[in-house]
Amino acid sequence: MVLISHRYKFIFIKPKKVAGTSVEALFERYCQDPNLPYKCEEKRSEEDTEFGVIGHRGQDGILNNYIQNTKWLSHMSLTKLKGHVEKNVFDNYLKFTVIRNPWDCMVSWYSFCITTEAVDASFEDFISFMLFGVALFFGMKYNYDDFCTANIFMIDKKIEDFSLTLSDGRTVNTAGKLLPTPVYNWLSYTLNGVPSCDFYIRYENLKEDILEVAKRLNILDLNIENLPEYKSGYRDKSKSYREFYNDKTRQLVYEMYKEEIDYFKYEF
């Protein structure tokens, strides 16, 4: 999903597994007619008015986007958005997004996929699968916005030679299967490989950074206590993300997210 507010002159880009749904739900009221009643909902259809844009938000992902011919896609990238707005809007509105330590993000994505039964694999197998998916994505030249707008994607059934062997000996042939997409947020907020937002809310400093964005936008009535906690019940918060890793998986995640880790100076 994407948010554009013409009243407060901001653009919000939503990556995956960074509390993005909660952040956009908090800010979307500032993209609507202020004289109309506002209701915060986890799922909603897109809205494009003189006051701004609220993108499609829901669980149906890419298929729903195509079926409904949605213009403002869920998890729309900055590159894609640039082609949909006027130059003065893109250049002059404050663009912000949310970033998260990739090692923590991978544990969150794994917990979500396990709880929703999207995968049945160990954490090490899951990380290997994510690397495989990223490599497949680049090798197949999938469009980023099509690929990452859903929680699942369909591999072309003509591709029969992509398979993974899990640590328990099971072989998973990916042809024609619905699979969890890799989380690769670097492409959501970069232009030609360069991070291009004006402010990055750090997940690790979520509420404080949200308040800083509100201050910069001169939004005086934002109540941080109204921040919803959507999609937050999939993980045991008492267990540190570090407990999921061994030396191998720690290094694999670094290799997969090296640009993001180095640029934002994340540490394990």
C-alpha positions in Angstrom: 0.0 0.0 0.0 1.0 3.6 -0.5 -0.2 6.8 1.1 -0.2 10.3 -0.5 -1.5 13.3 1.4 -2.0 16.6 -0.4 -3.0 18.4 2.8 0.2 17.5 4.6 2.4 16.9 1.5 3.8 13.4 2.3 4.2 10.1 0.6 4.4 6.8 2.6 6.0 3.7 1.1 5.2 0.5 2.8 7.7 -2.4 2.8 7.0 -5.8 4.2 7.2 -7.1 7.8 8.1 -3.7 9.3 4.7 -2.8 11.1 3.8 -1.1 7.8 0.1 -1.8 8.0 0.0 -0.3 11.5 1.9 2.8 10.4 -0.2 3.4 7.3 -3.4 2.9 9.3 -2.2 5.7 11.6 -1.4 8.1 8.9 -4.1 7.4 6.3 -6.7 9.7 8.0 -4.5 12.6 6.8 -5.1 11.5 3.2 -8.9 11.9 3.4 -11.5 14.6 3.6 -11.1 15.9 7.2 -14.8 16.6 7.4 -15.8 12.9 6.9 -15.8 10.4 9.7 -12.7 8.1 9.8 -12.7 4.4 10.7 -9.4 2.5 11.0 -9.6 -1.0 9.4 -7.0 -3.6 8.6 -8.3 -4.2 5.1 -9.6 -1.6 2.7 -10.0 -0.7 -1.0 -8.0 2.1 -2.6 -9.2 5.7 -2.4 -8.0 8.5 -4.7 -9.4 12.0 -4.1 -8.4 15.6 -4.1 -7.1 15.1 -0.5 -4.8 12.2 -1.3 -4.4 8.6 -2.1 -4.9 5.5 0.1 -3.8 2.4 -1.6 -5.4 -1.0 -1.6 -4.8 -3.0 1.6 -5.7 -6.6 2.2 -4.7 -10.2 2.4 -5.5 -11.3 -1.2 -2.3 -9.9 -2.6 -1.4 -9.7 -6.2 -4.4 -11.7 -7.5 -6.8 -9.3 -5.9 -4.8 -6.3 -7.3 -5.2 -7.7 -10.8 -8.8 -8.7 -10.4 -9.8 -5.3 -9.1 -7.5 -3.5 -11.6 -6.0 -1.7 -8.6 -3.7 1.2 -9.5 -2.3 1.8 -6.1 -0.8 -1.6 -5.3 -0.1 -3.0 -1.9 3.7 -2.6 -1.1 4.1 -0.3 -4.1 7.7 0.7 -4.7 9.1 4.2 -4.9 10.1 3.5 -8.5 6.6 2.5 -9.5 5.0 5.4 -7.6 7.3 7.9 -9.4 5.6 7.0 -12.6 2.1 7.6 -11.2 2.5 11.1 -9.6 3.4 14.5 -10.9 7.0 15.5 -10.7 6.4 18.4 -8.3 4.5 16.0 -5.9 7.3 13.4 -6.0 10.1 16.0 -5.6 8.5 18.2 -2.9 6.5 15.9 -0.7 8.2 14.3 2.3 8.8 10.7 1.5 9.1 8.3 4.4 9.1 4.6 5.0 9.9 2.0 7.7 13.1 -0.1 8.0 13.9 -3.0 10.2 17.0 -5.1 11.2 17.0 -7.8 8.5 17.9 -10.6 11.0 14.9 -9.6 13.1 12.7 -9.2 10.0 13.5 -12.7 8.8 12.4 -14.2 12.1 9.2 -12.2 11.9 8.5 -13.5 8.3 9.3 -17.0 9.3 7.0 -16.9 12.3 4.2 -15.5 10.1 4.7 -18.2 7.5 4.8 -21.0 10.1 1.7 -19.8 12.0 -0.3 -19.4 8.8 1.0 -22.7 7.5 2.5 -21.1 4.4 5.6 -23.2 5.0 6.6 -26.4 6.9 10.3 -26.2 7.4 13.0 -25.5 9.8 14.3 -21.9 10.1 17.6 -22.9 8.4 15.6 -24.4 5.5 13.4 -21.3 5.4 16.4 -19.0 5.1 17.8 -21.1 2.3 14.5 -20.9 0.6 14.4 -17.1 0.9 17.9 -17.0 -0.8 16.6 -19.2 -3.5 13.6 -17.0 -4.0 15.6 -13.9 -4.3 17.9 -15.5 -6.8 14.9 -16.8 -8.8 13.4 -13.4 -8.7 16.4 -11.7 -10.2 17.1 -14.6 -12.6 13.5 -14.6 -13.9 13.4 -10.8 -14.1 10.1 -10.6 -12.2 8.7 -7.1 -11.9 9.4 -6.0 -8.3 5.9 -4.5 -7.7 4.2 -7.6 -9.1 6.4 -10.0 -7.2 6.4 -8.3 -3.8 2.8 -7.2 -3.6 1.6 -10.6 -2.4 2.5 -13.0 0.4 2.6 -15.8 -2.2 3.6 -16.1 -5.8 3.1 -18.7 -8.5 6.1 -20.1 -10.3 5.6 -20.6 -14.0 4.5 -24.3 -14.4 6.9 -24.6 -17.4 9.8 -24.3 -15.1 10.5 -27.8 -13.9 14.1 -27.8 -12.8 13.9 -25.6 -9.7 13.9 -27.6 -6.5 15.1 -27.5 -2.9 16.3 -30.3 -0.7 15.3 -29.7 2.9 17.5 -30.7 5.9 15.2 -33.6 6.7 15.6 -35.0 3.2 12.4 -33.8 1.7 12.7 -32.4 -1.9 10.4 -29.5 -2.8 9.8 -29.0 -6.5 8.7 -25.3 -6.8 7.1 -25.6 -10.3 3.5 -24.7 -10.2 3.5 -24.2 -6.4 2.3 -21.2 -4.3 5.3 -20.1 -2.3 6.0 -17.3 0.2 7.8 -14.4 -1.4 11.2 -13.4 -0.1 11.1 -10.1 1.8 13.4 -7.8 -0.1 12.6 -4.3 1.0 15.7 -2.6 -0.4 14.0 -2.3 -3.7 10.9 -0.7 -2.3 12.5 2.6 -1.2 15.5 2.9 -3.6 15.8 4.5 -7.0 18.5 2.9 -9.2 19.9 1.3 -6.1 20.0 4.5 -4.0 17.8 4.9 -0.9 15.6 7.9 -1.8 13.2 8.6 1.0 13.6 11.7 3.2 13.0 9.9 6.5 13.4 6.3 7.6 11.3 5.2 10.6 13.3 2.6 12.4 11.2 -0.3 13.6 13.4 -0.5 16.7 12.5 3.1 17.5 9.0 3.0 16.0 6.9 5.3 18.2 9.6 8.0 18.7 10.3 8.1 14.9 6.6 8.3 14.0 6.3 11.3 16.3 9.3 12.9 14.6 7.6 12.5 11.2 4.4 14.0 12.6 6.5 17.0 13.9 8.1 17.5 10.5 4.7 17.4 8.8 3.2 19.7 11.4 0.5 17.1 12.2 -0.6 18.3 15.6 -3.4 15.8 16.5 -1.6 12.5 15.9 -2.0 10.3 19.0 0.7 7.7 19.1 -1.4 5.6 21.5 -3.8 5.1 18.5 -1.1 3.1 16.7 -2.8 -0.3 15.9 -0.9 -3.6 16.3 -1.9 -5.3 13.1 -0.3 -8.7 12.3 1.5 -8.8 15.6 0.3 -12.1 17.1 2.3 -14.5 15.0 5.5 -14.5 17.0 6.7 -15.4 20.6 8.0 -12.0 21.6 9.8 -13.5 24.7 12.4 -15.1 22.4 15.1 -13.0 20.9 15.6 -13.2 17.1 19.2 -14.1 17.8 18.1 -17.4 19.3 16.9 -18.6 15.9 20.3 -18.3 14.2 23.5 -20.3 13.9 26.7 -19.1 12.2 25.5 -20.3 8.8 22.1 -18.6 8.8 23.5 -15.4 10.2 25.9 -15.2 7.3 23.3 -16.1 4.7 21.0 -13.3 5.9 23.9 -10.9 5.8 24.7 -11.9 2.2 21.1 -11.5 1.2 20.6 -8.1 2.8 24.2 -6.8 2.6 23.2 -3.4 1.0 20.5 -2.7 3.6 22.6 -3.9 6.6 25.6 -1.9 5.6 23.8 1.3 4.6 21.7 1.5 7.7 24.5 0.1 9.9 22.6 -2.7 11.3 24.3 -5.2 13.6 23.4 -8.8 14.5 
